[in-house]
């Protein structure tokens, strides 16, 4: 995906991006389920996001509202060419790296076990059932809490959806907060399925 309406996040922005994700997802239902202890979650999230971002800078497009990074949207354009061997090797490497962080900070292995049970929530594997190769998946969509209500979310989402419409792409995303459904429906997404495995937590899978 390419757009000149948003700021393309670069590796030099890594620290600001990690900080933004940590701030935005501290209270996210998924991470509260996987890491129930608040202090442990506060410590682990920056380390886990650092692994995610290393992989995403290789395989995804990361855009922000501006150089200030008050809001971000991270997408995986499935129409872009990629090297499958490199993709899965990187995925395995960063999964192992994340696992080491989880073991180091919780010798009981309870947190690691939560992440193993929650792998389907984390992998977006449900998108394999969407019967088209012309699709794009929104991996992260977040706006800094103090900057919400200023039009940043609309700027990010509308730019991505404009690109998707121009290239005739199906767009997918998931949320673990039922209150977000009306927001995504406003952008034209419809509920595709509700996934629930091993936890009471529900994942709402949406497609546009």
Residue pairs with C-beta under 8 A, 6 or more apart in sequence:
1 61
1 75
1 77
1 80
1 136
1 160
1 163
2 61
2 163
3 63
3 159
3 160
3 162
3 163
5 155
5 159
5 162
6 63
6 64
6 65
6 73
6 155
6 156
6 159
7 63
7 64
7 65
7 66
7 67
7 69
8 61
8 62
8 63
9 17
9 62
9 63
9 64
9 69
9 72
11 57
13 64
13 67
13 69
14 50
14 53
14 57
16 69
17 53
17 62
17 64
17 69
17 72
18 46
18 49
18 50
18 53
19 46
20 69
20 70
20 72
20 142
20 144
21 45
21 49
21 52
21 53
21 72
21 140
21 142
22 45
22 46
22 49
23 144
23 145
24 142
24 143
24 144
24 145
25 31
25 45
25 49
25 142
26 41
26 42
26 45
28 176
28 177
29 176
29 177
29 201
30 118
30 121
30 122
30 176
30 201
30 203
31 41
31 45
32 41
33 114
33 118
33 176
33 199
33 201
34 111
34 114
34 115
34 118
35 41
35 44
35 45
35 111
35 114
40 105
40 106
40 111
43 105
44 101
44 102
44 105
44 111
47 98
47 101
48 98
48 101
51 94
51 97
51 98
51 101
52 94
53 62
54 94
55 90
55 91
55 94
56 62
56 74
56 139
58 86
58 90
59 76
59 82
59 87
59 90
60 74
60 75
60 76
60 139
61 74
61 75
61 76
61 77
62 72
62 73
62 74
63 72
63 73
63 74
63 75
63 156
63 159
63 160
64 70
64 71
64 72
64 73
64 156
65 71
65 72
65 152
65 155
65 156
70 143
70 144
70 147
70 152
71 142
71 143
71 144
71 147
71 152
71 153
71 155
71 156
72 140
72 141
72 142
72 156
73 138
73 140
73 141
73 156
73 157
73 159
73 160
74 138
74 139
74 140
74 141
75 136
75 137
75 138
75 139
75 160
76 136
76 137
76 139
77 136
77 169
78 133
78 134
78 135
78 136
78 137
79 133
79 134
79 135
79 136
79 167
79 169
98 115
99 112
99 115
102 111
102 112
102 115
103 109
103 112
105 111
106 112
115 122
117 197
117 198
117 199
118 198
118 199
120 126
120 195
120 197
120 203
121 176
121 195
121 197
121 199
121 201
121 203
124 137
124 139
124 172
124 174
126 174
126 192
126 193
126 195
126 203
126 205
127 135
127 137
127 172
127 205
130 170
130 172
130 192
130 207
132 170
134 167
134 168
134 169
134 170
135 169
135 170
135 171
135 172
136 160
136 164
136 169
136 170
136 171
136 172
137 171
137 172
137 173
138 160
138 171
138 172
138 173
141 153
141 156
141 157
141 173
143 152
143 153
143 156
153 183
157 187
158 187
160 171
161 171
161 187
161 188
161 208
163 169
164 170
164 171
164 208
170 207
170 208
171 189
171 207
171 208
172 192
172 205
172 206
172 207
172 208
173 184
173 189
173 206
174 203
174 204
174 205
174 206
175 181
175 184
175 203
175 204
175 206
176 201
176 202
176 203
176 204
178 202
178 204
180 204
181 191
181 204
181 206
184 206
187 208
188 208
189 206
189 207
189 208
190 206
190 207
190 208
191 204
191 205
191 206
192 205
192 206
192 207
193 205
194 202
194 203
194 204
194 205
195 202
195 203
195 205
196 202
196 203
